[in-house]
């Protein structure tokens, strides 16, 4: 599929419900998802227990929440509703919010939480892979999106996105013990996930699913 320049540099403010205010709300909502890894890896069991009255574990709660989002999205698509911050074209296709929720849920459920010696890690350290996967999407995506929207420069967007992605992955290498080789190889896949332009899968998903797929393939060698 040929990527049109107008698709790469489209000004999403013009197509967002609520105009610039809706666009800003969308970006802030996107960035606020940086808190998700902390909530899950540090307080996940407490939150799941509180909300489900001790009926679900943290992992079960994530699965149930993902199913709930998919159900709500199916109803939204059926009715054609778009809310503030969503884009007009999302009235008849799966929204970026839904794609992002699915991808984040898969990252939390699939990303390994064990150290190199196979010992189960606890707390935020158990997010040695989940944290960079999710932070990459929540921070690199809006950065690249705004550079493309304002500067109309794809090369600059890729460069800054790559620097930001490596900062996240290498930061997690020093902070959480994320494997160095994995960090080196997966950081570019986060950026690659932002580049495809199609009307089927939003980059909120591919920015997580590309490096997550790479991680699954690398695991036997780590």
C-alpha positions as CSV (number, residue, x, y, z in Angstrom):
1,X,0.0,0.0,0.0
2,X,1.4,3.4,-1.0
3,X,1.5,5.9,1.9
4,X,0.2,9.3,0.8
5,X,2.1,12.4,2.0
6,X,-1.3,13.9,3.0
7,X,-1.9,10.8,5.2
8,X,1.5,11.2,7.0
9,X,1.2,14.9,7.7
10,X,-2.6,15.2,8.2
11,X,-3.6,17.8,10.8
12,X,-5.7,15.7,13.2
13,X,-6.9,18.9,14.9
14,X,-9.2,19.5,11.9
15,X,-10.7,16.0,12.2
16,X,-11.0,15.8,16.0
17,X,-14.3,16.3,17.8
18,X,-13.9,19.4,19.8
19,X,-11.2,20.9,17.6
20,X,-7.9,21.8,19.2
21,X,-9.3,21.3,22.7
22,X,-10.5,17.8,21.8
23,X,-7.1,17.1,20.2
24,X,-5.3,18.3,23.4
25,X,-7.6,16.2,25.5
26,X,-6.8,13.1,23.4
27,X,-3.0,13.7,23.8
28,X,-3.3,14.2,27.5
29,X,-5.4,11.1,27.9
30,X,-2.8,9.2,25.8
31,X,0.1,10.4,28.0
32,X,-1.7,9.8,31.2
33,X,-1.5,6.0,30.4
34,X,2.1,6.1,31.7
35,X,0.6,5.4,35.1
36,X,-0.8,2.1,34.0
37,X,2.4,0.0,34.5
38,X,2.8,1.4,38.0
39,X,-0.8,0.7,38.9
40,X,-0.6,-2.8,37.6
41,X,2.8,-4.0,38.7
42,X,2.8,-2.3,42.1
43,X,-0.9,-2.1,43.1
44,X,-2.6,-4.5,40.6
45,X,-3.7,-7.1,43.1
46,X,-5.1,-4.5,45.5
47,X,-7.0,-2.7,42.7
48,X,-8.4,-5.9,41.3
49,X,-9.4,-7.1,44.8
50,X,-11.1,-3.8,45.6
51,X,-13.1,-3.5,42.4
52,X,-14.1,-7.2,42.0
53,X,-14.6,-7.9,45.7
54,X,-11.7,-10.4,45.8
55,X,-13.1,-12.3,42.9
56,X,-10.4,-11.7,40.3
57,X,-6.6,-11.5,40.3
58,X,-4.8,-8.7,38.6
59,X,-4.2,-10.7,35.4
60,X,-7.9,-11.8,35.4
61,X,-9.0,-8.2,35.9
62,X,-6.9,-7.0,32.9
63,X,-8.5,-9.7,30.7
64,X,-12.0,-8.8,31.9
65,X,-11.3,-5.1,31.4
66,X,-10.1,-5.7,27.8
67,X,-13.3,-7.7,27.1
68,X,-15.3,-4.9,28.6
69,X,-13.6,-2.3,26.3
70,X,-14.2,-4.5,23.3
71,X,-17.9,-4.8,24.2
72,X,-18.3,-1.1,24.7
73,X,-16.4,-0.5,21.4
74,X,-18.8,-2.8,19.6
75,X,-21.8,-0.9,20.9
76,X,-20.1,2.4,20.0
77,X,-19.5,1.3,16.4
78,X,-23.1,0.1,16.1
79,X,-24.4,3.5,17.1
80,X,-21.7,5.6,15.4
81,X,-21.0,7.6,18.5
82,X,-17.8,9.7,18.7
83,X,-16.8,11.6,21.8
84,X,-14.6,14.6,22.5
85,X,-11.1,13.9,21.4
86,X,-12.0,11.2,19.0
87,X,-11.7,11.7,15.2
88,X,-14.6,11.8,12.8
89,X,-13.5,8.7,10.9
90,X,-13.6,6.7,14.2
91,X,-17.4,6.7,13.9
92,X,-17.2,3.6,11.7
93,X,-13.9,2.0,12.6
94,X,-12.3,0.7,15.8
95,X,-11.0,3.7,17.8
96,X,-7.4,4.5,18.8
97,X,-8.5,4.2,22.4
98,X,-9.8,0.7,21.9
99,X,-6.7,-0.4,20.0
100,X,-4.5,1.1,22.7
101,X,-6.4,-0.6,25.4
102,X,-6.2,-4.0,23.7
103,X,-2.4,-3.6,23.0
104,X,-1.7,-2.5,26.6
105,X,-3.7,-5.4,28.0
106,X,-1.8,-7.8,25.8
107,X,1.5,-6.3,26.9
108,X,0.6,-6.8,30.6
109,X,-0.6,-10.3,30.0
110,X,2.2,-11.5,27.8
111,X,5.4,-9.7,28.8
112,X,7.5,-11.9,31.1
113,X,7.9,-10.8,34.7
114,X,10.8,-13.1,35.5
115,X,14.5,-12.1,35.8
116,X,17.3,-13.8,33.9
117,X,17.6,-16.5,36.5
118,X,13.9,-17.4,36.1
119,X,13.0,-15.9,39.5
120,X,9.6,-14.2,39.6
121,X,10.1,-10.5,40.2
122,X,7.8,-8.3,42.3
123,X,6.7,-4.7,42.3
124,X,7.7,-2.4,39.5
125,X,10.7,-4.6,38.7
126,X,8.4,-7.2,37.4
127,X,7.6,-4.7,34.6
128,X,11.1,-5.0,33.2
129,X,9.5,-5.5,29.7
130,X,5.9,-4.4,30.2
131,X,7.0,-0.9,31.4
132,X,9.1,0.0,28.2
133,X,6.5,-1.5,25.9
134,X,3.7,0.7,27.3
135,X,5.8,3.8,27.9
136,X,7.0,3.6,24.3
137,X,3.4,3.8,23.0
138,X,2.2,6.5,25.5
139,X,5.1,8.8,25.0
140,X,6.7,8.2,21.6
141,X,3.4,8.2,19.7
142,X,2.3,11.8,20.7
143,X,5.9,13.1,20.3
144,X,6.1,11.8,16.7
145,X,2.6,12.8,15.9
146,X,3.1,16.4,17.0
147,X,6.4,16.7,15.1
148,X,4.7,15.5,12.0
149,X,1.7,17.7,12.5
150,X,3.6,20.9,13.3
151,X,6.9,20.5,11.4
152,X,5.7,18.3,8.5
153,X,9.0,16.5,8.7
154,X,8.9,12.7,8.8
155,X,12.7,12.4,9.2
156,X,12.7,14.6,12.3
157,X,9.8,12.6,13.7
158,X,11.6,9.4,13.2
159,X,14.9,10.8,14.7
160,X,13.2,12.2,17.8
161,X,11.0,9.2,18.2
162,X,14.0,6.9,18.0
163,X,15.9,8.9,20.6
164,X,12.9,8.9,22.9
165,X,12.4,5.2,22.4
166,X,16.0,4.3,23.2
167,X,15.9,6.6,26.2
168,X,12.9,4.6,27.5
169,X,14.3,1.2,26.8
170,X,17.8,1.9,28.0
171,X,16.5,3.7,31.0
172,X,14.6,0.5,31.8
173,X,17.8,-1.5,31.3
174,X,19.5,0.6,34.1
175,X,16.4,1.0,36.3
176,X,14.6,-2.4,36.0
177,X,17.2,-4.7,34.6
178,X,15.6,-5.1,31.1
179,X,17.8,-7.2,28.9
180,X,20.4,-5.0,27.1
181,X,20.1,-6.8,23.7
182,X,16.4,-6.7,23.9
183,X,16.4,-3.0,24.6
184,X,18.8,-2.4,21.7
185,X,16.7,-4.4,19.2
186,X,13.1,-3.6,20.4
187,X,13.4,0.2,20.7
188,X,13.4,0.8,16.9
189,X,10.3,-1.5,16.6
190,X,8.4,0.9,18.8
191,X,9.1,3.7,16.2
192,X,8.4,1.4,13.3
193,X,4.9,0.8,14.8
194,X,4.1,4.4,14.4
195,X,4.8,4.6,10.7
196,X,2.2,2.3,9.0
197,X,-0.9,4.2,7.8
198,X,-3.9,2.1,7.3
199,X,-7.6,2.1,8.3
200,X,-7.6,-1.3,10.0
201,X,-5.1,-1.2,12.9
202,X,-4.2,2.0,14.7
203,X,-0.6,2.8,15.6
204,X,-1.6,2.8,19.3
205,X,-1.7,-1.0,18.8
206,X,1.3,-1.5,16.4
207,X,3.6,0.6,18.6
208,X,3.1,-2.1,21.3
209,X,2.5,-5.2,19.2
210,X,5.6,-4.8,17.0
211,X,8.1,-4.8,19.9
212,X,5.9,-7.3,21.8
213,X,6.1,-9.7,18.9
214,X,9.9,-9.1,18.7
215,X,10.2,-9.8,22.4
216,X,8.3,-13.1,22.2
217,X,10.7,-14.2,19.4
218,X,13.8,-13.1,21.3
219,X,12.8,-14.7,24.6
220,X,14.4,-18.1,23.8
221,X,17.7,-16.4,23.4
222,X,17.6,-14.1,26.4
